[in-house]
Amino acid sequence: MPDAPVTVGPSAVDRLHEFANEWLTVPRDERVSTFRSLDASIASDFFLGMDAEDRALLVTDLAPHEQRVWTRLLPSDEVADLIQALDEDLRPTLLGMLDRTVRDEVEALLMYREDVAGGKMNPRYARVSPGMSAHQALAYLRLQAAEQVPLISYVYVVASDDRLEGVLSFRELILAAPGRAIREVMHTNLVSVSEELDQESLADVLRRNNLLAVPVLDPDGRMKGVVSIDDVLDVVREEATEDIQKLGGLEALDTPYFQTAFPAMMRKRGGWLSLLFVGEMFTATAMSFFEAEIEKAVILAVFVPLIISSGGNSGSQASTLVIRAMALGEVGVREWWRVARRELVIGLALGVLLATIGALRIGTWQLAFGSYGAVFPQLAATVALSLVGVVAWGTLAGCSLPFLLRRAGFDPASASAPFVATAVDVTGLVIYFSVARAILLQ
């Protein structure tokens, strides 16, 4: 008799991922009961994976004995993040629930702003002395691991006065001869950051040096803690989300989509949308300025959407590329001229491409339907030359606007695609009707 088929249920990872997605839609007044209904292992993993803001909302609604249990599950740097996300009146209560050692570490971290290296670091890290042998260092690390040192990818060599002297990977330590001194195998070409380095620059240091963690030093070169790549992943995600939202033409949201209240959503979207609407009013003004030209050749109005959308699209492409290049450190403010020259050439080439397509379209319609009469050669030339000018100008304007914003001290991501398109629309109309006046209406 064949064996009965074995039914394999969803793994713990799958159930955790599924619950994390469902959590975003759970009303706040039901979150505590929903959280309490979880299996202990799922609840623990989920709590440890929450960001500070969501964790603060949950902890605020828990009973005091539950707050104590769950808060003590966190490492000291995440407790500091949690406390900073809480309302002011709840902070002393939560601090009082901590063990003395952890409380001292958390209070030290709270002295820093949360968006600098000092506020992101973990004061517990794997450390050894330069005079230890590799065998002694491994034994010492076992003791540190028992004390909840969270990361032993790197082992930091620290002198008795807490000055950082070197670093080596855990793999290098394992492979070292047992009797060999740590000072003989450590690396002294160190990458470190200061306590006040901002979080964006901190993430960039880790990325550029391909590090899993970086030590934080005070002005005297003493070790204060370690910032791991995990500590800045949320920063990278938040910055990318903020840039994407700004590129879409709205103010960045401070909370997840389903947790953003209606008034906040209206405020963050309505302001930019109103500004863009006012900008588009200038397009109507430009159209009225060329009313006489439109009356002489009504067919010109048919191609207005084609012309202005081409300029806006090319400008949006250029601004998006430049903003991303700036974010990755590929382009600096002083390189505007190099970028402008490159984008102008690309814009002209793209304009010629679109002009060819536009002229072919006009010629095809004329041959098939006789749509444009005897003026179709002049009309084709007008549309083609306008497309070259508008696309080249849109590309140049789109690549330049992020530089202007950065120079003025604003976020380049504010040069959103809708904003660039709106700015190019008016100038596109001016170019179009000026070319038409010279070719078609002379």
Secondary structure, 3 states (H helix, E strand, C coil): CCCCCCCCCCCHHHHHHHHHHHHCCCCHHHHHHHHHCCCHHHHHHHHHHCCHHHHHHHHHHCCHHHHHHHHCCCCHHHHHHHHHHCCHHHHHHHHHCCCHHHHHHHHHHCCCCCCEHHHHCECCCCEECCCCEHHHHHHHHHHHHHCCCCCCCEEEEECCCCEEEEEEEHHHHHHCCCCCEHHHHCECCCCCEECCCEHHHHHHHHHHCCCCEEEEECCCCEEEEEEEHHHHHHHHHHHHHHHHHHHCCCCCCCCCHHHCCHHHHHHHHHHHHHHHHHHHHHHHHHHHHCHHHHHHCCHHHHCHHHHHHHHHHHHHHHHHHHHHHHHCCCCCHHHHHHHHHHHHHHHHHHHHHHHHHHHHHHHHHHHHHCCCHHHHHHHHHHHHHHHHHHHHHHHHHHHHHHHHHHHCCCCHHHCCHHHHHHHHHHHHHHHHHHHHHHHCCC
